[in-house]
Protein backbone atom coordinates (compact mmCIF):
# COMPACT_ATOMS: atom_id res chain seq x y z
CA UNK A 1 0.00 0.00 0.00
CA UNK A 2 1.35 3.41 -0.93
CA UNK A 3 1.70 6.19 1.59
CA UNK A 4 -0.55 9.16 0.87
CA UNK A 5 1.21 12.34 -0.18
CA UNK A 6 0.53 15.13 2.34
CA UNK A 7 -1.29 17.93 0.63
CA UNK A 8 -2.71 19.88 3.53
CA UNK A 9 -1.12 23.02 4.88
CA UNK A 10 -1.04 21.53 8.39
CA UNK A 11 1.22 18.64 7.37
CA UNK A 12 3.74 21.04 5.87
CA UNK A 13 3.63 23.34 8.89
CA UNK A 14 4.94 20.61 11.22
CA UNK A 15 8.31 20.51 9.48
CA UNK A 16 11.02 22.93 10.67
CA UNK A 17 12.35 25.59 8.36
CA UNK A 18 16.14 25.58 8.31
CA UNK A 19 17.99 28.86 7.95
CA UNK A 20 20.23 28.81 4.88
CA UNK A 21 21.53 32.39 4.97
CA UNK A 22 25.10 31.05 5.06
CA UNK A 23 24.62 30.14 1.41
CA UNK A 24 27.61 28.45 -0.24
CA UNK A 25 29.36 28.06 3.11
CA UNK A 26 26.89 25.26 3.89
CA UNK A 27 28.16 23.19 0.97
CA UNK A 28 30.32 20.40 2.42
CA UNK A 29 30.07 22.06 5.87
CA UNK A 30 29.76 18.67 7.56
CA UNK A 31 33.24 17.75 6.31
CA UNK A 32 34.91 20.97 7.44
CA UNK A 33 36.86 21.53 10.67
CA UNK A 34 34.31 24.24 11.59
CA UNK A 35 31.59 21.62 12.00
CA UNK A 36 33.47 20.06 14.90
CA UNK A 37 33.37 23.17 17.13
CA UNK A 38 29.83 23.54 18.49
CA UNK A 39 30.71 26.50 20.70
CA UNK A 40 31.87 28.59 17.74
CA UNK A 41 28.79 27.61 15.73
CA UNK A 42 26.48 28.62 18.61
CA UNK A 43 28.26 32.00 18.91
CA UNK A 44 27.89 32.52 15.16
CA UNK A 45 24.18 31.66 15.45
CA UNK A 46 23.75 34.24 18.24
CA UNK A 47 25.38 36.91 16.06
CA UNK A 48 23.05 36.01 13.19
CA UNK A 49 20.04 36.44 15.48
CA UNK A 50 21.32 39.81 16.78
CA UNK A 51 21.84 41.25 13.29
CA UNK A 52 18.52 39.72 12.14
CA UNK A 53 20.18 37.54 9.50
CA UNK A 54 18.70 34.34 10.96
CA UNK A 55 15.64 33.27 8.98
CA UNK A 56 13.94 30.04 9.95
CA UNK A 57 13.18 27.78 12.86
CA UNK A 58 16.58 26.13 13.17
CA UNK A 59 20.14 27.00 12.16
CA UNK A 60 21.39 24.65 9.45
CA UNK A 61 24.93 24.72 10.81
CA UNK A 62 23.72 23.69 14.27
CA UNK A 63 21.57 20.95 12.77
CA UNK A 64 24.54 19.56 10.87
CA UNK A 65 27.03 19.82 13.73
CA UNK A 66 24.96 18.71 16.73
CA UNK A 67 25.54 15.10 17.65
CA UNK A 68 22.68 12.71 17.14
CA UNK A 69 22.11 9.16 18.16
CA UNK A 70 23.63 6.73 15.67
CA UNK A 71 21.28 5.44 13.04
CA UNK A 72 21.51 1.73 12.64
CA UNK A 73 19.76 -1.55 13.15
CA UNK A 74 17.46 -1.68 16.12
CA UNK A 75 18.23 -3.98 18.99
CA UNK A 76 16.65 -7.20 17.85
CA UNK A 77 17.26 -10.44 19.63
CA UNK A 78 18.86 -13.11 17.48
CA UNK A 79 16.57 -16.04 16.87
N, C-alpha and C positions, 0 to 999 in steps of 0.2 A: 504494500500500500504506500502510495506517495504521500509525503508530507505536504500539507497545504502551504501555499506561499502567502505570507502575511501581507495583507493589503490595507489594513486599517491604520489610521494615524496613531492609535494607541500602541500598537506593536512596535512601531518605529521609535516612538518616544522613549521606550524603556532602554534603548541602547545609548551608551555614553557617547558624547561627541568629543573627539580627541583634538586638542589644539595642535595645529601644524604650522604655526607661524615661523618656526625655525627653518622651514623650507628645505633647501638642498642639504642642510646640515643633518637632517634626519636620515638621509640615504646612507646606509651602512653604519648607522650610529651604534648599533648593537655590537659591532666588531671593533669599535674604537676604544682607546684607553679611557676616554671621557665617560663611557657608559659604566665603568667600574667604580666611580666615585659618586656615591649617592648624595653626600653632603654638598658637593659642588653643584650637582643638578638641582637639588632643593633650593639652594641659594639663587641659582639662575631663575628658577620658577618664581620665587618671591619677587625678584626684580621685574620679571615680565608682568606680574600682577600689579606692581606699583606703577609701572609706566603704561598700564592698560593695553599691553600687547597680547596678553593671554586671552584667547578666544576658544571657549569650549568648556567641557565638564572636567576633563582630565588632561594633564600635560603628557604629550606623547613620549618625551624623554624619560619622565618618571615611570610611565607604563613599561617602557622597554627595559629600563635599568633595575626596577624593583624585583627582588627575588620572588619567585613563585614556587609552589610545590612542584616537584618533578612530575611530568606527565608520563605515564607508563602503564603497564598492565596492572590491573587491580589485584589485590591480594585474594587469590583464589586457591583453595586447598587442592593439592594434587589428588587425583582419584586413582 
